[in-house]
Amino acid sequence: MALAIASTAMAQEAKVDRPGYSLQVARQGDAPVAIVFESGFGQGAGVWQGVVDELGATCGCVAYSRAGLGKSGTDGKPKTIEAHLQDLGAVIDAQAKGRKVVLVGHSYGGLLVTEYARLHPERVQGLVLVDPATMGQRVAFKQADAARVAADDKALLSMLPPKLAEDYTLLVTQLDEPANATPHAQPDVPVALLTSTQVVTEPFVFEETAAGKALWKQQHAQLFATYARGEHLYFRTGHNIHREDPKAVADAIRVILADAKSTED
């Protein structure tokens, strides 16, 4: 999972209170369907600004920083996938006020929005998955090259701030569960899945190698097969498609919004 932190602020900042801390939320525009953005591991809300700019002032965009990132507070405890899903649900409840939402997630954020949609299909109008992590990727990667995955973990942990390192350690422990190798059934919502295909000459992590990228695309194909409708798009970019090609992500969101409108009509 690529790690990056952007400081760009979006308009109309607000807070969502959680037990022991509050989450920083940035909202722009207003629309019948809210678009809620979930960032990658270690990333704050500002990484979506290019996509929000492409969508324009009437997009009804909601981005937030998870606990301990950006201006969001924290209770100091490492966060499980389930804890992050509860925070995402709180943001949706506060910002969408009972309405259905389009969820847009990148990397770890993509994993979170797929899990949220699986558990709460009644709240979700559609999904845009931007080079998402999957529940089964760690199991697949370790079967292919356990030594490389262990080396990647060690390198990442040496770079992360202590609190973020605790989150990462807890996350990979959860993802290493063998049961994750079996994909979950997903709800009948429209999905746009965007997959990066770039192989790096000097890869930092296994996902950037030729073998790792092949497994990454395989994981995405398996994920896409769990949905009944949508489109799977491939891009000759690195992991951060939303930053390298924000228009492509905005276009995918527009397709999902159009599908939602046609369904309502």
Phi, psi and chi 1 to 4 in degrees:
 res  aa     phi    psi   chi1   chi2   chi3   chi4
   1 MET       -  127.7  -56.8  174.6 -164.5      -
   2 ALA   -71.3  145.5      -      -      -      -
   3 LEU  -117.3  125.0  -56.0  178.3      -      -
   4 ALA  -155.3  147.6      -      -      -      -
   5 ILE  -128.2  123.3  -62.4  176.8      -      -
   6 ALA  -112.2  147.7      -      -      -      -
   7 SER  -108.1    0.7   59.3      -      -      -
   8 THR   -61.8  128.5  -55.9      -      -      -
   9 ALA   -94.5  148.6      -      -      -      -
  10 MET  -106.9  165.2  -60.7 -164.3  -27.7      -
  11 ALA   -68.4  160.9      -      -      -      -
  12 GLN    55.0   67.1  -60.3  177.9   -2.3      -
  13 GLU   -73.7  144.8  -69.9 -170.0    0.9      -
  14 ALA  -146.4  175.5      -      -      -      -
  15 LYS  -130.1  145.8  -70.5 -176.1  178.3 -179.4
  16 VAL  -115.6  118.6  173.2      -      -      -
  17 ASP   -76.8  136.0  -69.8  -30.2      -      -
  18 ARG  -128.1  163.8  -57.3  -67.6  -64.7  138.0
  19 PRO   -61.1  109.9  -24.8   35.1      -      -
  20 GLY    91.4   -4.3      -      -      -      -
  21 TYR  -166.5  173.9   56.9   95.0      -      -
  22 SER  -131.5  154.3   60.9      -      -      -
  23 LEU  -105.5  135.1  -60.9  170.1      -      -
  24 GLN   -78.1  127.6  172.1 -153.9   17.3      -
  25 VAL  -122.8  139.2  176.5      -      -      -
  26 ALA  -122.2  124.8      -      -      -      -
  27 ARG  -122.0  140.1 -176.6  175.5 -173.5  122.0
  28 GLN  -137.1  128.4  179.5  168.8  -46.1      -
  29 GLY    76.0  179.6      -      -      -      -
  30 ASP  -147.2  141.3 -164.5   12.9      -      -
  31 ALA  -159.4  159.0      -      -      -      -
  32 PRO   -57.6  -35.4  -24.7   34.9      -      -
  33 VAL  -110.7  120.5  178.0      -      -      -
  34 ALA   -78.9  141.8      -      -      -      -
  35 ILE  -107.1  115.0  -54.3  164.6      -      -
  36 VAL  -108.6  124.4  178.8      -      -      -
  37 PHE  -100.7  136.1  -66.1   86.3      -      -
  38 GLU  -122.4  118.6 -175.5   71.6   66.5      -
  39 SER   -82.8  167.7  -54.8      -      -      -
  40 GLY   -72.1  172.4      -      -      -      -
  41 PHE   -59.5  128.6 -171.1   84.6      -      -
  42 GLY    81.4    1.4      -      -      -      -
  43 GLN  -105.4  144.9  -63.4 -177.7  -25.9      -
  44 GLY   -95.4 -175.3      -      -      -      -
  45 ALA   -65.0  -29.4      -      -      -      -
  46 GLY   -64.5  -16.5      -      -      -      -
  47 VAL   -65.7  -16.3  -62.9      -      -      -
  48 TRP   -91.5    0.3  -64.5  105.8      -      -
  49 GLN   -58.2  -38.4 -169.7   62.2   50.8      -
  50 GLY   -62.1  -39.5      -      -      -      -
  51 VAL   -68.7  -43.2  177.1      -      -      -
  52 VAL   -61.4  -42.3  172.7      -      -      -
  53 ASP   -60.5  -39.9  -70.7  -16.5      -      -
  54 GLU   -64.6  -35.6  -72.8  -75.6  -14.1      -
  55 LEU   -75.7  -30.0  -70.4  169.1      -      -
  56 GLY    93.5  176.1      -      -      -      -
  57 ALA   -70.5  -18.2      -      -      -      -
  58 THR  -100.6   20.3   60.0      -      -      -
  59 CYS   -77.5  -21.9   69.1      -      -      -
  60 GLY    67.1   41.4      -      -      -      -
  61 CYS   -85.6  137.5  -64.0      -      -      -
  62 VAL  -131.0  116.5  176.5      -      -      -
  63 ALA  -122.4  150.7      -      -      -      -
  64 TYR  -147.5  162.2   80.0  103.6      -      -
  65 SER  -103.7  132.4  -63.1      -      -      -
  66 ARG   -66.7  167.1  -74.6 -170.4  -62.9  -84.8
  67 ALA   -51.9  129.5      -      -      -      -
  68 GLY    87.1   -1.4      -      -      -      -
  69 LEU  -115.0  151.9  -61.6  173.7      -      -
  70 GLY    55.8 -132.0      -      -      -      -
  71 LYS   -93.5    3.1  -64.1  179.2 -177.4  178.0
  72 SER   -73.2  141.9  -69.9      -      -      -
  73 GLY   -82.8 -177.4      -      -      -      -
  74 THR  -154.2  153.1  177.6      -      -      -
  75 ASP   -91.8    4.2   56.1    9.4      -      -
  76 GLY    84.8   -3.2      -      -      -      -
  77 LYS   -94.5  140.6  -59.3  174.5 -177.0  177.0
  78 PRO   -58.8  143.4  -19.3   30.4      -      -
  79 LYS  -105.1  127.5  -65.8  -69.0 -178.9  -72.8
  80 THR   -79.4  170.2   61.0      -      -      -
  81 ILE   -56.2  -43.3  -67.0  170.9      -      -
  82 GLU   -62.6  -39.6  -68.4   74.8   19.6      -
  83 ALA   -65.1  -41.4      -      -      -      -
  84 HIS   -64.9  -36.8  -78.7  148.4      -      -
  85 LEU   -65.0  -37.2  -70.7  174.7      -      -
  86 GLN   -64.8  -39.4  -70.0  170.2    7.3      -
  87 ASP   -65.8  -42.7  -78.7   -6.8      -      -
  88 LEU   -59.4  -44.0  172.4   57.8      -      -
  89 GLY   -60.4  -38.2      -      -      -      -
  90 ALA   -65.4  -39.8      -      -      -      -
  91 VAL   -63.5  -45.0  170.5      -      -      -
  92 ILE   -61.7  -45.3  -68.3  171.2      -      -
  93 ASP   -61.4  -39.1  -70.5  -17.8      -      -
  94 ALA   -77.7  -36.9      -      -      -      -
  95 GLN   -98.4  -23.0  -63.4  -63.0  -47.1      -
  96 ALA  -105.5  -14.3      -      -      -      -
  97 LYS    47.9   58.6  -56.8 -159.3 -178.0  -68.5
  98 GLY    84.5   -8.3      -      -      -      -
  99 ARG   -82.7  158.0  -65.8  174.5  -68.5  148.7
 100 LYS   -72.1  156.3  -71.8 -170.0  174.3 -176.7
 101 VAL  -130.1  155.4  -61.5      -      -      -
 102 VAL   -96.5  124.6  169.7      -      -      -
 103 LEU  -100.9  132.0  -66.2  176.3      -      -
 104 VAL  -121.6  120.4 -176.2      -      -      -
 105 GLY  -133.8  139.7      -      -      -      -
 106 HIS  -113.9  135.7  167.5 -113.4      -      -
 107 SER    54.3 -122.0 -165.1      -      -      -
 108 TYR   -58.3  -34.2  175.8   51.8      -      -
 109 GLY   -62.5  -32.4      -      -      -      -
 110 GLY   -65.8  -39.4      -      -      -      -
 111 LEU   -61.8  -43.1 -177.5  152.7      -      -
 112 LEU   -63.9  -43.2  -70.6  175.3      -      -
 113 VAL   -72.1  -31.5  -59.9      -      -      -
 114 THR   -66.7  -39.7   56.5      -      -      -
 115 GLU   -68.6  -40.0  -76.1  -63.8  -73.5      -
 116 TYR   -62.3  -44.3 -176.8   87.5      -      -
 117 ALA   -64.8  -35.9      -      -      -      -
 118 ARG   -65.6  -38.7 -178.4  176.2   69.2   85.4
 119 LEU   -85.7  -25.6  -63.5  170.0      -      -
 120 HIS  -133.9   59.2  -54.5  -77.5      -      -
 121 PRO   -60.9  -25.9   23.4  -34.5      -      -
 122 GLU   -68.5  -16.5   73.9  -75.7   -6.7      -
 123 ARG   -97.4   -6.5  -63.3  -56.6  -47.0  -81.7
 124 VAL  -113.6  126.7  178.3      -      -      -
 125 GLN   -88.9  -30.7 -167.8   76.7   54.2      -
 126 GLY  -178.6  169.5      -      -      -      -
 127 LEU  -130.2  139.8  -66.3  171.1      -      -
 128 VAL  -123.4  113.7  178.2      -      -      -
 129 LEU  -107.9  113.0  -51.8  175.9      -      -
 130 VAL  -100.9   99.4 -176.5      -      -      -
 131 ASP    44.5   56.9 -139.4   29.2      -      -
 132 PRO   -73.0  147.7   31.1  -38.4      -      -
 133 ALA   -70.1  156.7      -      -      -      -
 134 THR  -125.1  159.1   69.4      -      -      -
 135 MET   -63.4  -29.3  -69.4  -64.5  -67.3      -
 136 GLY   -96.0   -1.0      -      -      -      -
 137 GLN   -67.1  -39.4   73.7  179.7   55.6      -
 138 ARG   -63.4  -42.1  -72.8  -87.1  -55.6 -175.5
 139 VAL   -61.6  -45.2  174.8      -      -      -
 140 ALA   -65.1  -42.7      -      -      -      -
 141 PHE   -66.0  -41.0  -70.4  172.4      -      -
 142 LYS   -69.6  -31.7  -69.1 -179.1   78.9  171.0
 143 GLN   -66.2  -34.0  -72.4  175.0  -13.7      -
 144 ALA   -79.7  -40.9      -      -      -      -
 145 ASP  -160.1   77.2 -165.9  -20.3      -      -
 146 ALA   -61.7  -36.7      -      -      -      -
 147 ALA   -65.0  -41.4      -      -      -      -
 148 ARG   -66.9  -40.8  177.1   59.1 -165.9  -97.8
 149 VAL   -62.7  -42.2  172.4      -      -      -
 150 ALA   -63.4  -40.1      -      -      -      -
 151 ALA   -66.4  -39.2      -      -      -      -
 152 ASP   -62.7  -44.3  -70.3  -12.7      -      -
 153 ASP   -58.8  -45.7  -73.1  -15.7      -      -
 154 LYS   -61.5  -43.1 -176.9  177.2 -179.9 -180.0
 155 ALA   -65.6  -43.8      -      -      -      -
 156 LEU   -63.9  -43.6  -74.5  168.0      -      -
 157 LEU   -64.4  -30.9  -73.3  169.2      -      -
 158 SER   -70.8  -20.0   71.2      -      -      -
 159 MET   -97.5  -23.5  -61.9  169.4   59.3      -
 160 LEU   -80.6  146.8  -68.2  172.5      -      -
 161 PRO   -59.9  152.5  -19.3   30.6      -      -
 162 PRO   -51.6  -46.3  -28.2   35.6      -      -
 163 LYS   -67.0  -40.0  -69.1  -61.3 -177.3 -176.3
 164 LEU   -68.9  -33.4 -153.9   54.2      -      -
 165 ALA   -63.5  -36.9      -      -      -      -
 166 GLU   -64.2  -42.3  -69.6  179.1    2.7      -
 167 ASP   -61.7  -43.2  -83.1   -6.0      -      -
 168 TYR   -64.3  -43.7 -177.4   81.0      -      -
 169 THR   -60.8  -42.9  -60.7      -      -      -
 170 LEU   -67.0  -39.9 -176.2   55.0      -      -
 171 LEU   -62.0  -49.8  171.9   61.2      -      -
 172 VAL   -67.8  -29.9  -61.9      -      -      -
 173 THR   -61.4  -42.2  -61.7      -      -      -
 174 GLN   -67.0  -43.1  -71.1 -169.8  -86.5      -
 175 LEU   -72.0  -19.5  -65.8  179.9      -      -
 176 ASP   -78.2   -4.1  -76.7  -15.0      -      -
 177 GLU   -63.9  126.4  -70.4  -67.4  -30.4      -
 178 PRO   -56.4  -29.8  -25.5   34.6      -      -
 179 ALA   -61.4  -21.0      -      -      -      -
 180 ASN   -69.5  -13.5  -69.1  -34.4      -      -
 181 ALA   -66.4  -22.3      -      -      -      -
 182 THR   -93.3  116.2  -56.6      -      -      -
 183 PRO   -63.8  144.2  -20.2   32.3      -      -
 184 HIS   -82.5  150.5  -69.1  -65.5      -      -
 185 ALA   -65.6  142.9      -      -      -      -
 186 GLN  -115.4  158.3  -62.7  -66.7  -23.9      -
 187 PRO   -71.6  161.3   26.8  -35.2      -      -
 188 ASP   -83.8   78.4 -177.8   15.4      -      -
 189 VAL  -128.5  151.5  -62.7      -      -      -
 190 PRO   -66.8  141.1   23.6  -32.7      -      -
 191 VAL  -134.4  140.3   60.0      -      -      -
 192 ALA  -116.1  118.1      -      -      -      -
 193 LEU  -110.8  120.3  174.3   58.7      -      -
 194 LEU  -109.4  121.9  -74.7   60.1      -      -
 195 THR  -117.7  131.0  -61.8      -      -      -
 196 SER   -83.5  145.4   70.1      -      -      -
 197 THR  -121.6    1.5   62.5      -      -      -
 198 GLN   -70.3  128.3 -173.5  177.9   84.1      -
 199 VAL  -101.6  129.6  174.9      -      -      -
 200 VAL   -90.5  139.5  178.8      -      -      -
 201 THR   -61.9  -43.0  -56.0      -      -      -
 202 GLU  -119.0   81.2  -62.6 -177.7    5.7      -
 203 PRO   -65.7  137.8   23.5  -33.2      -      -
 204 PHE   -85.3  -37.1  175.0   62.6      -      -
 205 VAL  -130.0  164.9  -69.7      -      -      -
 206 PHE   -55.8  -36.7 -179.9   62.4      -      -
 207 GLU   -60.3  -21.6  -65.8   95.8  -51.9      -
 208 GLU   -90.3   -4.4  -64.6  176.3  -21.7      -
 209 THR   -84.1  166.6   68.2      -      -      -
 210 ALA   -61.9  -44.1      -      -      -      -
 211 ALA   -66.5  -42.5      -      -      -      -
 212 GLY   -65.6  -39.6      -      -      -      -
 213 LYS   -66.9  -35.9 -173.0   59.4   67.7  176.1
 214 ALA   -61.8  -43.0      -      -      -      -
 215 LEU   -68.6  -36.8  -79.7  174.5      -      -
 216 TRP   -59.2  -47.2 -174.2 -103.9      -      -
 217 LYS   -66.1  -35.4  -69.5 -169.9  -73.8 -174.5
 218 GLN   -65.1  -42.6 -175.1 -179.0   83.1      -
 219 GLN   -60.3  -41.3  -75.3  -73.0  -53.7      -
 220 HIS   -67.9  -38.5  -76.8 -171.2      -      -
 221 ALA   -63.3  -40.8      -      -      -      -
 222 GLN   -65.9  -40.1  -69.8  174.5   -5.3      -
 223 LEU   -64.1  -46.8  174.9   61.4      -      -
 224 PHE   -61.7  -33.6 -172.6   67.2      -      -
 225 ALA   -65.9  -16.5      -      -      -      -
 226 THR   -82.7   -6.6   62.6      -      -      -
 227 TYR  -103.7  150.1  -65.8   97.8      -      -
 228 ALA   -85.3  -22.8      -      -      -      -
 229 ARG  -153.9  152.9   52.6 -161.3  167.6  111.6
 230 GLY   141.0 -162.7      -      -      -      -
 231 GLU  -141.2  144.8   58.6 -179.4   -6.5      -
 232 HIS  -116.1  115.9 -171.5  179.9      -      -
 233 LEU  -114.5  144.0  -53.7  171.4      -      -
 234 TYR  -115.7  141.2  -66.2   86.6      -      -
 235 PHE  -131.3  139.1  -66.4   85.4      -      -
 236 ARG   -85.1   61.4  -65.5  178.8  179.7  176.4
 237 THR  -130.4  176.7   67.6      -      -      -
 238 GLY   -81.4 -167.3      -      -      -      -
 239 HIS   -63.3  -32.6 -175.7   48.8      -      -
 240 ASN   -91.1   66.9  -68.1  -68.4      -      -
 241 ILE   -57.3  -39.1  -58.9  172.8      -      -
 242 HIS   -65.5  -19.9   55.8  -47.0      -      -
 243 ARG   -98.4  -32.1  -56.8 -173.4   75.5  174.5
 244 GLU   -80.1  -32.3  -65.8 -174.5   52.4      -
 245 ASP  -143.6   68.6 -166.4  -10.2      -      -
 246 PRO   -61.1  -29.8   19.1  -30.6      -      -
 247 LYS   -63.6  -38.7 -177.2  178.8 -177.5  -58.9
 248 ALA   -62.6  -39.7      -      -      -      -
 249 VAL   -69.1  -42.3  177.8      -      -      -
 250 ALA   -61.2  -41.0      -      -      -      -
 251 ASP   -62.7  -40.5  -73.0  -15.6      -      -
 252 ALA   -63.9  -38.9      -      -      -      -
 253 ILE   -63.8  -41.8  -66.7  170.6      -      -
 254 ARG   -61.6  -38.0  -68.7 -171.6 -173.6   98.3
 255 VAL   -62.6  -44.4  169.0      -      -      -
 256 ILE   -66.0  -39.8  -62.4  -58.9      -      -
 257 LEU   -63.5  -39.9  -71.9  171.9      -      -
 258 ALA   -64.7  -38.8      -      -      -      -
 259 ASP   -63.3  -41.3 -174.8  -73.4      -      -
 260 ALA   -63.0  -41.4      -      -      -      -
 261 LYS   -67.1  -41.9 -172.6  175.4 -173.4  -56.5
 262 SER   -65.7  -33.0   66.6      -      -      -
 263 THR   -67.2  -40.9  -59.1      -      -      -
 264 GLU   -67.6  -37.6  -69.1  176.0   -6.9      -
 265 ASP   -68.6      -  -65.2  -18.5      -      -
